Amino acid sequence: MTLSDKSVFSLSLLCAVVLSLVLAATGSAYGATETLHNFMGAPSDGSNPYGALIFDSAGNLYGTTEEGGTGACGRGCGTVYKLSPSAGGWTESVIYNFGTGLRGPLYPSGALIADAAGNFYGLAAGGYKGQGAIYKLSPGSGGTWSETTLYSFGAVPGDGNGPTGNLEFDASGNLWGVTVEGGAKKNGTVFELVPSSSDWTEKVVYSFPFVGTSQGSQPSGIIFDNAGNLYGVTTFGGASGVNGAGVVFQLENSGGTWKQVVIHEFSVTGTSLQTPTGGMSLDSTGTILYMTMSRGGHGGGGVVALDLTTKVASELYSSGGSQTIQPYEAMAFDSSGNLYSASYDNNSGTCQCGFVYELSPGASKWTATTLANMNGTNGANPVGGVVIDGSGNLYGATFSGGANRLGVVYEVTP
């Protein structure tokens, strides 16, 4: 099965990601992958997991599947699943099936985010107007979970359309995110959801202008720094307008009015890195790192660091070689500052099923190592990067492959 059309809200990027980041040959201390779960599909299980995994305080893993489950959407409307460790391995269970209401959230995508009380928040397609929705899952007694739709996009003129990327909490407990379309000029928004005693209120904080302008268009991700400042990236727009390769921006709050300041415009000429994908992380020094799709418009992307003091962007890793990746979503770090993620695809071998990789800091540039290759049997097309536990084990999910060709959850062990 190819990537579903329902992925448009957080896969609109990935559909355009035909560019690559190149890695060095394998040779790491990490071993082969272990399959923790093969997805079985509707109606008993989810299928086609989509997005990064998340741990709870007890060491359980949670994630989303774009399809499967009991919802009446042909092959199911998607699920949220849980994997619990035990002496004999891992046990998977579906904690929520989407599609219980015709106008509710459908086809969840992207990573979940948790609050201090153990509730999960995520984004999905569907919603009252079919423009996407933000939902909350709350644990109950006996292992049950209940879903609350916090907001359905399209409720007001100029609203966002198609939530994508990641959700973020600010220091006050408000939720922030982006939509790839919609807004006053139809080129995406940054939105805020504010909770009250009985409901959540949505506000479009910023609408991206026409694609021909330099402010960027179609945002793909946001992140807060340690001081609460908001930064983000767009996939298109910038210095070359409609043909631009994206920007890095900051939103500044002045008396309740938010102003966008473009920090960096990616060039479509030369060999510099360009077209950020939305995979953003804050390292231990307070520097924001983000991934790019390409280098000079010809594939071979990399990782860029943004110094939040000087606002200068510098390339940490730029590719070259025979094995390529499509960088997307989450990055994980170990205590030494090494970066881990997964490639959705690659150009090596007959399978081209993707792989897990490591980027290690160097004096001036970073070096890359392939940790494990997907071969179809152990999964294919990993989406959402990886998460890492205290022992250095890496966990992720593949969109397809495995025993039923419906995706797997895998582990890569040192």
Secondary structure, DSSP 8 states (H G I E B T S, - for coil): ----GGGHHHHHHHHH----EEE-----S---EEEEEE---TTTSEEEE-S--EE-TTS-EEEEEEEESSSSSSS---EEEEEEEETTEEEEEEEEES-SSTTSEEEEEEEEEE-TTS-EEEEEEE-TTSS-EEEEEEE-GGG-EEEEEEEETTSSTT-EEEEEEEEEE-TTS-EEEEEEEESTTSB-EEEEEEE-SS-EEEEEEEE---TTSTT-EEEEEEEE-TTS-EEEEEEEBSTTGGG-B-EEEEEEEETTEEEEEEEEE--SSTT-EEEEEEEEEE-TTS-EEEEEEEETTSSEEEEEEE-TTT--EEEEEE--SSEEE---S--EE-TT--EEEEES--SSTTT---EEEEEE--SSS-EEEEEEE--BTTBEEEEEEEEE-TT--EEEEEEE-STTSS-EEEEE--
